[in-house]
């Protein structure tokens, strides 16, 4: 799958997008837990979903501390829950 980084969609820039799968990946820092940012992210996600995209989010810390879990979640999202990254990787 081909992902583009910092791609504009409407008035927003998304972290990563795969147009073929209509999948957006957002990597969130700590400020995304603040009330104002949560509301903004919700409005933004609703807009992107109206454009036909699915938005999945991971915390930045998750990428650093649980990369296997993040990759597994992405693999299942792209290829279906019957598939496993561990089976392909190992």
DOTI-556154 format. One record per residue: x, y, z of N, C-alpha, C in turn. Coordinates in steps of 0.02 Angstrom, whole numbers, padded with zeros to 5 digits, always signed. Layout:
<figus>
XYZXYZXYZ...
</figus>
This chain:
<figus>
+00042-00058+00000+00000+00000+00000+00044+00062+00000+00023+00111-00036+00061+00174-00039+00028+00225+00007+00068+00253+00052+00044+00305+00097+00080+00370+00080+00043+00425+00084+00073+00491+00076+00073+00524+00144+00125+00565+00155+00134+00599+00219+00115+00673+00212+00082+00699+00263+00062+00770+00265+00025+00790+00201-00028+00753+00188-00068+00761+00127-00129+00806+00143-00142+00856+00102-00202+00897+00113-00265+00860+00091-00316+00863+00133-00382+00839+00116-00431+00892+00140-00462+00925+00093-00504+00982+00111-00461+01034+00146-00486+01062+00201-00447+01114+00236-00395+01087+00285-00387+01021+00287-00344+00989+00336-00284+00955+00304-00230+00948+00341-00174+00906+00323-00176+00845+00368-00171+00786+00338-00171+00725+00378-00100+00698+00382-00086+00662+00436-00018+00636+00446+00001+00587+00390-00041+00536+00381-00029+00486+00328-00095+00466+00298-00095+00455+00232-00157+00434+00199-00141+00383+00144-00183+00332+00141-00182+00285+00085-00247+00296+00048-00243+00329-00010-00304+00344-00047-00339+00281-00072-00300+00230-00090-00328+00168-00116-00374+00135-00064-00353+00134-00001-00392+00104+00053-00437+00155+00089-00431+00219+00069-00469+00272+00102-00456+00270+00178-00391+00265+00195-00370+00258+00265-00323+00315+00284-00338+00347+00339-00297+00400+00367-00269+00377+00433-00204+00387+00443-00171+00371+00506-00148+00437+00537-00170+00448+00598-00150+00508+00635-00107+00486+00695-00051+00519+00704-00008+00508+00762-00014+00568+00808-00038+00556+00868-00056+00610+00913-00007+00617+00971+00013+00679+00984+00052+00696+01043+00006+00710+01102+00036+00726+01158-00001+00737+01220-00054+00791+01217-00043+00842+01176-00092+00897+01173-00159+00875+01145-00161+00817+01112-00224+00792+01085-00271+00767+01140-00246+00763+01202-00287+00745+01258-00321+00804+01292-00305+00864+01269-00334+00925+01298-00404+00937+01268-00448+00964+01310-00519+00971+01291-00530+01007+01224-00498+01064+01214-00507+01101+01151-00483+01060+01091-00427+01026+01099-00400+00986+01044-00444+00926+01030-00472+00896+01082-00517+00839+01072-00577+00860+01030-00606+00918+01044-00663+00944+01006-00643+00957+00933-00585+00989+00924-00560+01003+00856-00549+00939+00817-00517+00889+00850-00503+00825+00817-00568+00790+00798-00619+00796+00840-00683+00764+00824-00716+00796+00762-00715+00862+00759-00743+00897+00700-00703+00878+00637-00639+00877+00644-00594+00859+00588-00606+00787+00565-00611+00741+00612-00624+00671+00596-00691+00663+00561-00742+00697+00586-00809+00693+00555-00806+00718+00483-00769+00772+00469-00762+00797+00401-00729+00744+00357-00673+00715+00381-00636+00666+00342-00678+00604+00329-00717+00583+00378-00761+00525+00369-00816+00540+00317-00840+00601+00316-00890+00620+00265-00860+00618+00195-00794+00623+00190-00760+00618+00126-00747+00545+00107-00767+00499+00151-00761+00428+00137-00700+00394+00168-00663+00430+00209-00602+00402+00240-00618+00372+00309-00578+00323+00327-00578+00298+00396-00516+00326+00429-00524+00353+00489-00469+00384+00526-00452+00339+00585-00389+00319+00589-00366+00283+00649-00310+00324+00680-00309+00322+00746-00262+00363+00784-00219+00320+00830-00157+00340+00835-00111+00310+00882-00076+00367+00920-00062+00355+00984-00022+00403+01022+00050+00395+01000+00086+00451+00998+00158+00448+00981+00195+00399+01025+00180+00399+01089+00214+00354+01136+00202+00281+01118+00143+00267+01092+00126+00198+01072+00173+00174+01016+00189+00219+00970+00233+00201+00915+00303+00182+00942+00325+00218+00992+00391+00205+01021+00393+00146+01068+00338+00133+01103+00340+00080+01154+00306+00016+01133+00266+00018+01079+00229-00041+01058+00223-00043+00982+00278-00037+00947+00276-00034+00874+00245-00098+00844+00257-00155+00875+00227-00217+00849+00151-00214+00851+00125-00188+00906+00052-00181+00913+00023-00132+00863+00058-00077+00851+00036-00028+00802+00037-00058+00732+00092-00093+00715+00096-00124+00649+00043-00178+00641+00029-00216+00693-00023-00267+00689-00091-00235+00677-00106-00181+00712-00169-00147+00702-00175-00120+00631-00121-00092+00605-00121-00066+00536-00129-00122+00486-00093-00176+00496-00096-00233+00451-00168-00260+00448-00199-00269+00506-00267-00294+00508-00316-00246+00476-00305-00182+00485-00348-00131+00454-00344-00134+00378-00284-00144+00353-00273-00144+00280-00293-00210+00248-00274-00265+00280-00283-00331+00248-00339-00372+00278-00370-00350+00332-00425-00386+00363-00404-00421+00426-00452-00432+00470-00437-00459+00536-00415-00532+00534-00427-00567+00479-00404-00636+00473-00331-00643+00459-00298-00588+00443-00227-00587+00429-00188-00566+00491-00125-00582+00493-00083-00560+00549-00014-00539+00525+00008-00482+00547+00075-00458+00532+00127-00507+00557+00116-00537+00616+00164-00583+00645+00175-00644+00601+00122-00668+00568+00128-00726+00524+00170-00710+00463+00163-00649+00437+00202-00628+00378+00273-00613+00398+00281-00578+00454+00347-00555+00477+00390-00613+00502+00359-00661+00537+00398-00714+00569+00400-00775+00528
</figus>
